[in-house]
């Protein structure tokens, strides 16, 4: 089995790759659409600006490969920006269209707390995605972000987090999992989530 970690010029690629290797999962960084087509599962990590992410994915002809993978039912794990780009649009630096896998928007925090939201915060499960395994509800994960997702379909919300407001910190629908937090920066519990994704991909 091979998991493709999508390299589009943004993200903690090597940290994610090392995380999978620590739990014995074969994962490789790639920017090739054909490798993504052949992979058993897909991971899209990312930090930075939404618009830059969409531009890079488009310029590298990767948007089609991502859409095909999700449509075929391949397990997908989006991390931070890899969650946000699944939605219809973001208001970051003016409106920008996303991949539109799920209807909804990406909004900037309008809160009294410091932005970006940076550091450890707890994740409250709305429903338990299989990738979470037996990770306790309310566990702490590491966040770095100024924007949050607002999906129209509340049924895909798997977890929420409080930071000035209650926002969606994880989504799950069928083969698609995505987190606003960074498993690769979240020590032991983050590794358990990556391991859970690997096990889900093996069975898919």
C-alpha positions in Angstrom: 0.0 0.0 0.0 1.2 3.5 -0.7 -0.2 6.8 0.5 0.6 9.8 -1.7 1.4 13.0 0.2 0.7 15.8 -2.3 3.5 18.3 -2.8 2.2 21.5 -4.3 4.9 23.7 -2.8 3.2 24.4 0.6 3.0 22.4 3.8 4.9 20.3 6.3 5.5 17.5 3.8 8.5 15.8 5.5 6.9 16.0 8.9 3.8 14.2 7.6 5.9 11.7 5.8 8.0 11.0 8.9 4.9 10.7 11.0 3.5 7.9 8.8 6.9 6.2 8.7 7.0 6.2 12.5 3.8 4.2 12.6 4.9 1.8 9.8 2.8 3.3 7.0 4.2 3.6 3.5 3.7 7.2 2.5 5.6 9.2 -0.2 5.8 12.8 -1.2 4.8 13.4 -4.8 3.8 16.2 -7.2 2.8 13.7 -9.9 -0.9 13.4 -11.0 -0.2 9.8 -12.2 1.3 8.8 -8.8 -1.8 10.2 -7.1 -4.0 8.3 -9.6 -2.1 5.0 -8.6 -2.0 5.6 -4.9 -4.1 3.8 -2.4 -4.9 7.0 -0.4 -4.2 10.7 -0.6 -3.0 13.2 2.0 -3.1 17.0 1.3 -1.2 18.9 4.0 -0.7 22.6 3.9 0.0 25.9 5.6 -0.3 29.3 4.0 -2.7 31.2 1.9 -5.8 29.6 0.3 -5.4 31.4 -3.0 -1.8 30.3 -3.3 -2.8 26.7 -2.6 -5.5 26.7 -5.3 -3.2 28.4 -7.8 -0.3 25.9 -7.2 -2.6 22.9 -7.5 -4.1 24.3 -10.7 -0.7 25.2 -12.2 0.6 21.7 -11.4 -2.5 20.0 -12.9 -3.3 18.4 -9.6 -6.9 19.5 -9.0 -8.3 16.9 -11.4 -6.3 14.1 -9.8 -7.5 15.1 -6.3 -11.2 15.2 -7.5 -10.8 11.8 -9.2 -9.3 10.2 -6.1 -12.1 11.5 -3.9 -14.8 10.6 -6.4 -13.4 7.0 -6.7 -13.7 6.6 -3.0 -10.0 6.7 -2.2 -9.3 7.7 1.4 -8.4 11.3 1.6 -6.9 13.2 4.6 -6.7 16.9 4.5 -4.6 18.8 7.0 -5.2 22.5 7.8 -5.2 24.1 4.3 -6.0 20.6 3.0 -9.3 20.9 4.8 -10.1 24.5 3.8 -9.6 24.0 0.0 -12.3 21.3 0.0 -14.9 24.0 0.4 -16.5 26.2 -2.2 -14.7 29.4 -1.4 -12.6 31.4 0.9 -12.7 35.1 1.9 -9.0 35.2 2.3 -7.6 38.2 0.4 -10.9 38.5 -1.4 -13.2 35.7 -2.6 -11.4 32.7 -4.1 -13.0 29.5 -5.4 -12.0 26.2 -3.7 -12.3 22.7 -5.0 -16.0 22.7 -4.1 -16.0 19.1 -2.9 -18.3 20.4 -0.1 -20.5 23.4 -0.2 -19.4 26.1 2.3 -17.1 29.0 3.0 -13.8 29.6 4.8 -14.0 32.7 7.0 -11.4 34.7 9.0 -11.7 34.7 12.8 -13.5 37.9 14.0 -12.8 37.4 17.7 -11.2 39.2 20.6 -8.6 36.5 21.1 -5.3 36.6 19.3 -5.3 35.6 15.7 -3.8 33.4 14.4 -5.1 30.7 16.7 -1.8 29.0 17.5 -1.0 26.3 20.0 -2.8 23.3 21.7 -6.5 23.2 22.0 -9.0 20.4 22.7 -11.1 18.7 20.0 -14.7 17.8 20.9 -16.1 14.9 18.9 -19.6 15.3 17.3 -19.2 11.8 15.9 -16.2 9.5 15.9 -14.5 9.1 12.6 -12.7 5.7 12.1 -9.3 7.4 11.8 -9.7 8.6 15.5 -9.8 5.0 16.8 -10.0 5.2 20.6 -8.4 8.7 20.9 -10.3 10.2 23.9 -12.9 12.8 23.2 -11.6 16.3 24.2 -8.0 15.4 23.4 -5.6 18.3 22.6 -4.1 18.8 19.2 -1.9 21.5 17.7 -3.4 24.4 15.7 -2.0 27.2 13.5 -4.6 29.1 11.5 -6.4 32.4 11.0 -9.4 31.0 9.1 -12.0 28.3 9.8 -14.4 26.3 7.7 -18.2 26.7 7.7 -19.7 23.8 5.8 -23.3 24.0 4.7 -23.9 20.4 5.4 -23.6 20.1 9.2 -23.7 16.3 8.9 -20.1 16.3 7.8 -18.9 18.0 11.0 -17.0 15.4 13.0 -15.5 17.7 15.7 -15.5 21.2 17.0 -13.1 23.4 19.0 -13.7 26.6 21.0 -11.6 29.7 20.4 -13.6 32.8 20.8 -16.3 30.9 18.8 -17.1 27.2 18.4 -15.7 26.3 15.0 -15.4 23.1 12.9 -12.1 21.4 13.6 -12.7 18.1 11.7 -14.9 16.9 9.0 -15.7 13.4 7.8 -17.9 12.0 5.0 -17.4 8.5 3.7 -13.8 8.4 2.5 -12.9 12.0 3.2 -11.4 13.1 6.5 -9.9 16.5 7.1 -8.6 18.3 10.2 -8.0 22.0 11.0 -5.4 20.9 13.4 -2.0 19.4 12.6 -1.6 15.7 13.5 2.0 15.8 12.4 2.7 18.4 15.1 0.5 16.8 17.8 2.9 14.2 19.2 1.5 10.8 20.2 -2.1 11.5 19.6 -1.3 12.9 16.2 0.6 9.8 15.3 -2.3 7.7 16.4 -4.6 9.6 14.0 -2.1 9.1 11.1 -2.0 5.4 12.0 -5.8 5.3 12.1 -5.9 6.8 8.6 -3.3 4.2 7.4 -5.4 1.4 8.7 -8.6 2.8 7.2 -6.7 3.0 3.8 -5.6 -0.6 4.1 -9.2 -1.8 4.4 -10.6 0.5 1.7 
